[in-house]
Every structure is written in structure tokens, then in C-alpha cells.
Amino acid sequence: MTHTIPFKNLLDIPADIRFRTVLKRNQERNEMILGYKLNYLSMPEGICSRENEDDGMLLVLLVHSAVGNRAQRDAIRNTWARSIRQFQDIRIILVFLVGVDQNNRLMTNVLDEGTVYQDLVILGMMDTYRNLSLKSMAGLHWVNTFCGETRFTLKLDDDVYINLPLIVTMLNKQNISDISSYDEKNSHNIENTLNDGLSNMDMELSSVVGHGLVGYVNRKSRVMRHGLWGLEYQQHPEEFYPDYCSGNMYLMNTSAVKLLVKAHYLYSNLNRTCSHDIDAMSTLGQIRFVPFEDVFITGYLAHNIGLTCFHHSGFPHCTKRESANTLF
């Protein structure tokens, strides 16, 4: 018999017995993301823990996937992800990031899949297109919390094929961790944007202007008013988005991940009183909230803390589904 999991809003978590058991076991992992309580329904235990002191981690591959995309995940496991095994002197971690679905059968299957493969991070939020910004920030929070010692994080979608050996070669040859940019016009002191109530928090962000992201940079992208990517004028009165990295894949160093997570937390707390109304969160401090994760994270959020997205020709931008999304 098939059951539909009832929900009222983004705060609700699927409520059958199995989910309650998982939630109870993982209560200590609950965090606040954009005002919503985040639950890790399931995650691989100790996937980023060191085996010895010299065991440095080069790269976390954070693959965004939907609950029902088992075929895409298996395709990745059986193709380009197999090359992870050839790297014996460096550590590369692959995780798939998914949310929850109303279909109880799909959720049961994905929990079983996570148990078998130990490469799924299952978030306690509805897996919908309009929740991608929330989902992406939750993914970065997970990396920062559980894989904080990694040098790089590559965010990519589950329809992307990458040449992993070439990426590793590039990361080892090019000192991307030292890529920096200082744009005095766009940079500002984060501390001045915070309420007095947050004055006792760690203000390390106030002096940071030097780290970046790497991807395919979209410049002067016009805001659409209709369709899946449409925003009404009252939601986004500006005609253009800020420059941002295309969301199918972008690369960050560990400093960029930490800064994005910290900045997002601080700005979310500025609007704590209205955090349960997603329409009321159209502006977080000086950051405009949009449901499109690439625009929100690599555009508005990054720009407001002095992060720059650097363009790299190895990161293609595909506008058609049938086009091959291939990195390098």
C-alpha cells in the first residue's frame, strides 16, 4: 500500500515511524538554515574522518540529486566516480545531497540506498526546485561541519560528467586556494550590517575580502518575469542579477565554504523575527533572497562578503538538456 506523506510547510518532516526514529537519533545534528530547522535524516558516519595525521583531504564532491534520481546516482558511481579509487595518496570524498519526497516508497528506497552505499546526505526539507537555495546552503553547512579540513569542494549536479583525474591534476598544479580578488567598490565591512544583538558574535568576516569561487560566470543575466525561472517585479525589482557562477558546477576552497556558511548564518539571524515567512525573507540584510541557488549563493551572498566568482573555460554552461554537461 502506498502512503503519501502529509506536510504543511517546509518545517514539516515526513512522519512515519522510521523517519521519527532517524530524527530522534540525529537530534543533535539539527541546525538553523534560513530560519528553518534542518535535520539530517541520514548521513554517512565518519566519511571525512582522518585515518592518520598525514591523511590530507583534497576534494569533496558534493553532488546535488533528487530523491527519485537513483539512475543518475548509479551512473555516477559506475562511471567517473570509479576513478576515485586510483588516487592512493590523496583523499577524495563523494556525497550525494538529497531532500525528502512526499512518496513514502521513494523515501524508503533512498534510506536503504544510503545504508548500502554510505554516500548519501539526506536533508529534512522538501526536495523541490524552489528550495534549492536552502538545500545548497544546507550542503555547504554539512561540508563545513563534517568535512571542514578538505581543501576544495566541487558542487555539481547529478547530470554532469567530469574528468576527475584532470581536475585533480589541475588542483595540484594550480594554487587555486590562493586565488584572490579585492574589489574595494563592492567589498564592505560585514560588521556594519549587523544588529547590535549580534555584536558579541565572531566577526571574522569583517576583514575578509580575498577568497573566491571558480566556475562558468554569467554576467549581466537578465531577470526573467515568467516561467520556471521567473520572478515578479516585487520579488526582484532589479533588471539584472549580479555576476554569478552557473549552478551546474562550481569550485570553492575551504575558506570560501566557511565564509559563505558563516555569512549566511549571520544574515539569517538579522531576520529571525520573520524567518518563518519565506516571502518576508526577500532581503537578508543587504542580501536579496532568491530561490535560485547559483544566483543567491555565488551571486548575492558571495558578493556581499567580498567573494568573487572567477571564470574558467573548463566549466561549461549548457542551456539544453541534451547538451553534454562535461567538466574539462
C-alpha positions in Angstrom: 0.0 0.0 0.0 1.4 3.4 -1.0 1.2 6.3 1.5 1.5 10.0 0.8 3.5 11.8 3.5 1.5 14.9 4.6 3.2 18.2 5.0 2.1 21.8 5.7 5.2 23.8 5.1 9.0 23.5 4.9 9.3 22.9 8.6 7.4 19.6 8.4 9.3 16.3 8.2 7.9 13.1 6.9 6.2 11.5 9.9 6.2 7.7 9.6 7.8 5.6 12.4 11.0 5.1 10.5 11.6 8.8 10.0 10.8 9.6 13.6 13.4 7.0 14.7 16.0 8.6 12.4 15.2 12.1 13.6 15.4 11.1 17.2 18.8 9.6 16.6 20.1 12.7 14.9 18.6 15.5 17.0 22.0 16.8 18.0 22.7 17.5 14.3 19.8 19.9 13.9 20.8 23.4 12.7 19.0 26.5 11.5 19.3 27.2 7.8 17.5 30.4 6.7 15.4 30.2 9.8 14.3 26.6 9.1 15.3 23.8 11.4 17.5 21.5 9.4 17.5 17.8 10.2 20.0 15.3 8.7 17.7 12.3 8.3 20.7 10.2 7.3 24.3 10.7 6.5 27.4 8.5 6.1 29.1 8.2 9.5 32.7 9.4 9.7 33.1 9.7 5.9 35.6 12.6 6.4 37.4 11.4 9.5 41.2 11.0 9.2 42.8 7.6 9.3 46.1 9.2 10.3 47.6 12.6 10.8 49.1 12.7 7.3 45.9 11.8 5.6 45.0 15.1 4.0 41.7 15.5 2.1 42.0 17.2 -1.3 38.4 17.4 -2.5 34.7 16.9 -1.5 32.5 16.2 -4.5 29.0 17.5 -3.4 26.5 16.2 -5.9 23.0 17.6 -5.8 20.4 15.0 -6.6 16.7 14.4 -6.3 15.2 11.6 -4.3 13.9 9.8 -7.4 17.2 10.1 -9.4 18.6 6.7 -8.4 19.6 6.0 -12.0 21.7 9.2 -12.2 23.4 8.4 -8.9 24.2 4.8 -10.1 25.5 6.2 -13.4 28.0 8.4 -11.5 29.0 5.6 -9.2 29.7 3.3 -12.2 31.4 5.9 -14.4 33.5 8.8 -13.5 33.4 8.2 -9.7 35.2 4.9 -10.1 38.4 6.8 -10.8 38.4 7.9 -7.1 40.0 4.5 -6.3 43.1 5.3 -8.4 44.2 8.1 -6.0 46.0 6.4 -3.2 48.0 9.4 -1.8 45.1 11.8 -1.6 41.6 11.6 -0.3 38.5 12.4 -2.4 35.0 12.2 -0.9 31.9 11.7 -2.9 28.5 12.5 -1.4 25.0 12.9 -2.9 22.8 15.6 -1.4 19.0 14.9 -1.4 16.0 16.2 0.4 12.7 14.4 1.1 9.8 13.5 -1.1 6.1 13.0 -0.4 6.3 9.5 -1.8 6.9 7.1 1.1 8.1 4.3 -1.2 10.8 6.6 -2.7 11.9 7.7 0.7 12.2 4.2 2.0 14.2 3.3 -1.1 16.6 6.2 -0.7 17.2 5.5 3.0 18.1 1.9 2.1 20.3 3.2 -0.7 22.1 5.4 1.8 22.7 2.5 4.1 24.1 0.4 1.3 26.4 2.9 -0.4 27.2 5.2 2.6 27.4 8.2 0.3 24.0 10.0 0.8 23.3 13.0 2.9 19.5 13.2 3.3 18.2 16.5 4.4 14.9 17.1 6.3 13.5 19.5 3.8 11.2 19.1 0.8 13.2 18.4 -2.4 11.7 21.0 -4.7 13.2 23.4 -7.2 12.2 26.4 -5.2 14.1 25.0 -2.2 17.4 24.8 -4.0 18.9 27.8 -2.2 18.0 26.2 1.2 19.3 22.8 0.1 22.6 24.2 -1.2 23.3 26.2 2.0 22.5 23.0 4.0 25.0 21.1 1.8 27.7 23.7 2.4 26.9 23.6 6.1 27.4 19.8 6.1 30.8 20.1 4.4 31.9 22.8 6.8 30.7 20.8 9.9 31.8 17.3 8.9 34.5 17.8 6.2 35.9 21.1 7.3 39.5 20.1 6.7 39.1 19.5 2.9 41.0 21.8 0.7 38.3 22.1 -2.0 34.6 21.5 -2.6 33.2 20.9 -6.0 29.4 21.4 -6.1 27.8 19.7 -9.1 24.5 18.4 -10.4 23.8 14.7 -11.0 23.6 15.2 -14.8 27.2 16.3 -15.0 30.1 14.1 -16.2 33.6 15.2 -15.0 37.1 14.1 -15.9 38.2 13.6 -12.3 41.9 12.8 -12.9 42.3 16.0 -14.9 40.6 18.0 -12.1 43.0 16.5 -9.5 45.9 17.4 -11.8 44.6 21.0 -12.1 44.2 21.3 -8.3 47.7 20.0 -7.6 49.3 22.2 -10.3 47.4 25.5 -9.8 47.3 27.1 -6.4 43.6 27.9 -6.6 43.5 28.2 -2.9 45.5 31.4 -3.2 43.2 33.0 -5.9 42.1 36.3 -4.5 40.4 39.5 -5.5 39.9 42.7 -3.8 37.1 44.9 -5.2 37.0 47.9 -3.0 33.8 49.2 -4.6 31.8 46.0 -3.8 33.5 45.0 -0.6 32.3 46.3 2.7 32.7 45.7 6.4 30.2 43.0 7.3 30.2 44.1 10.9 28.4 47.4 10.0 25.5 45.5 8.6 24.8 43.5 11.8 22.3 44.4 14.5 23.6 45.3 18.0 22.2 42.0 19.2 24.8 40.1 17.2 27.7 42.3 18.3 29.1 39.6 20.6 29.4 37.0 17.7 32.6 36.2 15.9 33.2 39.0 13.4 36.0 37.4 11.5 34.1 38.1 8.3 34.5 41.8 8.6 38.1 41.8 7.4 37.8 39.1 4.7 37.8 40.1 1.1 40.3 37.8 -0.5 38.9 34.4 -1.5 36.9 33.2 -4.5 34.9 30.6 -6.4 35.7 29.1 -9.8 33.1 28.2 -12.4 31.3 29.5 -15.5 30.5 33.1 -14.8 27.2 34.5 -16.0 27.5 38.3 -16.5 24.6 40.7 -16.9 22.0 38.0 -16.7 18.5 39.5 -17.1 15.8 38.6 -14.6 13.0 36.6 -16.2 9.5 37.5 -15.2 7.7 34.3 -16.3 8.1 30.6 -16.3 10.2 28.3 -14.0 12.9 30.9 -13.6 10.6 33.8 -13.4 10.4 36.3 -10.5 7.8 39.0 -10.2 8.8 42.6 -10.1 8.0 43.0 -6.4 10.2 40.0 -5.6 13.2 41.3 -7.6 12.8 44.8 -9.0 16.3 45.0 -10.5 16.6 44.2 -14.2 19.8 42.1 -13.9 21.3 39.6 -11.4 24.8 40.2 -10.1 27.5 38.1 -11.8 27.3 34.5 -10.6 28.7 31.0 -11.2 26.5 28.7 -13.2 24.9 26.2 -10.7 25.6 23.0 -12.6 29.1 23.1 -11.1 31.5 25.4 -9.3 34.6 25.0 -7.2 35.3 26.5 -3.8 38.2 26.4 -1.4 37.6 25.7 2.2 37.9 29.3 3.2 35.1 30.2 0.8 32.9 27.5 2.2 33.4 28.6 5.7 32.8 32.3 4.9 29.6 31.5 3.0 28.2 29.4 5.8 29.1 32.0 8.5 27.8 34.9 6.4 24.6 33.1 5.7 24.1 32.3 9.4 24.7 36.0 10.4 22.3 37.4 7.8 19.7 34.8 8.7 19.8 35.9 12.3 19.2 39.5 11.2 15.7 38.4 10.2 15.0 36.0 13.0 11.6 37.6 13.7 10.3 36.9 10.2 12.2 33.7 9.5 9.1 31.5 9.3 7.7 33.5 6.4 9.7 32.8 3.3 8.1 35.7 1.4 9.3 38.1 4.2 12.9 36.9 3.6 13.2 38.6 0.3 16.1 40.6 1.8 18.5 39.4 4.4 20.5 42.4 5.5 21.9 43.6 2.2 21.4 40.2 0.5 18.4 39.6 -1.7 17.0 36.1 -1.2 16.1 34.3 -4.5 15.2 30.6 -4.8 17.9 30.0 -7.4 20.9 28.7 -5.6 23.5 29.8 -8.0 22.3 33.4 -8.1 21.7 33.5 -4.3 24.9 31.8 -3.1 27.5 32.7 -5.8 25.9 36.0 -6.6 24.3 37.9 -3.8 25.8 36.1 -0.8 29.3 35.9 -2.2 29.4 39.5 -3.5 28.3 40.9 -0.2 31.2 39.3 1.7 33.8 40.1 -1.0 34.0 36.7 -2.7 34.4 36.8 -6.4 33.5 34.0 -8.9 36.4 33.5 -11.4 35.6 32.3 -14.9 37.3 29.1 -16.1 36.8 27.6 -19.5 36.7 24.1 -18.1 33.4 24.8 -16.6 30.8 24.7 -19.4 27.4 26.3 -19.4 24.7 24.2 -21.1 21.3 25.6 -21.8 19.8 22.4 -23.3 19.1 19.2 -21.5 20.5 17.1 -24.4 23.8 19.0 -24.3 26.7 17.2 -22.7 27.4 18.7 -19.3 31.1 17.8 -19.1 33.8 19.4 -16.9 37.2 19.5 -18.7 
